[in-house]
Amino acid sequence: MIEQSRDNAAITALWERLSALPRPSLAQLFESDGERVEKLSQRLDFTVEDADPVGIRLDWSKTHLDDAVLNAFEEMTNAAGFDAAREALFGGGIVNPTEGRPATHGAMRGSGQEADVEEAEALLARMGMLVEAIHAGALGEVNHLIHIGIGGSALGPDLAVDALTRDLKRVDVHVVSNIDGLALEEAFAACDPATTLIAVASKTFTTTETMTNAASALKWLADSGVTDPSGRVVALTANPEKAVEWGVDETRVLPFPESVGGRYSLWSSIGFPVALAVGMEDFRAMLGGAQAMDSHFRKNDGRANGPLLAAFSDLYYSRVRGCQTRAVFAYDERLALLPDYLQQLEMESNGKSVTFDGKPVDGPTAAITWGGVGTDAQHAVFQLLHQGTHMTPVDFIASIAPGDELDPAHHKSLLANCFAQGAALMAGGNMSSDGKDPARAFAGDRPSATILLDDCDAATFGAMIAFHEHRVFAGAVLMGINPFDQFGVELGKKMAKEVESGEGDFDASTKALMEAAGLK
């Protein structure tokens, strides 16, 4: 068990030390160290199969991390048993103790125990055969896929399809997660039922929202004259028996292991819509990029480890500087859905209040993740970031290569705005003619980090997503919490069923709402 190697007394002392350290401004940190950019920036290069090398630049120099802070965090990794926890993650150890499970999403992309990797490769080959058969016309003409899931079964595929199919898509994919019928009707309106497949993504194949939407999708096919609606369904699940019982032919059931959590499942058969849209070659490139990030995370220690350094920053701001939120802004339309994806990854994983052994945590856990797309956000929420009373760490994410073929002026302006915002948050200033108008004053000293991709291709995208997964895991280890369960999601589901059935003993307000809506 991970928690057995923790020295809680040493960790408590390190938090106290971190809180007592001097807090120089960003300007002072740059003035005092001419090598700061080199020390807090990394260039991660990797090659996936025969493709050209690609890479990611990570720049944490505009944060308040300095040697004293980093030294304390590096000591904390030892006190928290980080090396043992990392080994357990990739070695099939029980890193999800409340459910008694390992977390084998890394094996889905080739990083893990040999037996897990072999199983993952067999499942990937099974998915590949189905994808290639569909592309070859084995199920007739297929132009559309309605992918039905919720949470990790929808957010990851939706992001990946949107990010990787701007230039070309083999099949038009529509991801539906909301139980609101308007979401499903919108997908119906965009698809020809005669050339549409339905993917039902559910780990248990019992998720209420997903199965309700799936039943409505089958009815839509039948009402539209499709003679064998069930023959147009592909099931993505860790419970294949339930999918077959529901009516899906076993040849169109794509399993994944129970030890792969929903928000970490993009690499498994949950990624089927991505593979169908971009082809198996690009899907494998995405896995290869993630595996390259796995290798970096496994081989490097302390501040040389990119995801771990990011976790140091996250915890410094949430636990030492009292920042309750972290903002993420993607300066690339292809990554417009990234903030939504990261909200679940970070807040569902690390939004906990007890440690591995069930004791109350000794400080804040996950910050509230929010964000948007640059440059749109600059004309909305950036007012608060620059002149509001909150200190909010910001992540900027951009791509050197553009996603469009228009005048290069578009992309040049996009990147200029991205870099300028980070510089402005740090520098501050006063925009009045005499430099004295408080309404035009900017305090500055506001932190940001930049993740700069060479391109938003499949391999780099995969590496970037794996970076965030490991960042979350590293933070969880340092805090002593379990990032792989999500019982907070289950209570609301249970009570929703009671509300819908009109059963259960509810408070007066909830009863009044149920009566007003005709639910009781």
Secondary structure, DSSP 8 states (H G I E B T S, - for coil): -GGGG--HHHHHHHHHHHHHS----HHHHHHH-TTHHHHTEEEEEE--TTS--EEEEEE-TTSS--HHHHHHHHHHHHHTTHHHHHHHHHHT---BTTTTB---TGGGGT-S-HHHHHHHHHHHHHHHHHHHHHHTTTTS---EEEEE--THHHHHHHHHHHHH-SS--SSEEEEE--SSHHHHHHHHHHS-GGGEEEEEE-SSS--HHHHHHHHHHHHHHHHTT-S-GGGGEEEEES-HHHHHHHT--GGGEEE--TTS-GGG-TTTGGGHHHHHHH-HHHHHHHHHHHHHHHHHHHH--GGGSHHHHHHHHHHIIIIIS---EEEEEEESGGGTTHHHHHHHHHHHHH--SB-TTS-B-SS--S-EEEEEETTGGGGTTHHHHHHSS----EEEEEESS-S--S-THHHHHHHHHHHHHHHHHHH-EE-STTS--GGGEE-----EEEEEES--SHHHHHHHHHHHHHHHHHHHHHHT--TT--HHHHHHHHHHHHHHHT-S---HHHHHHHHHTT--
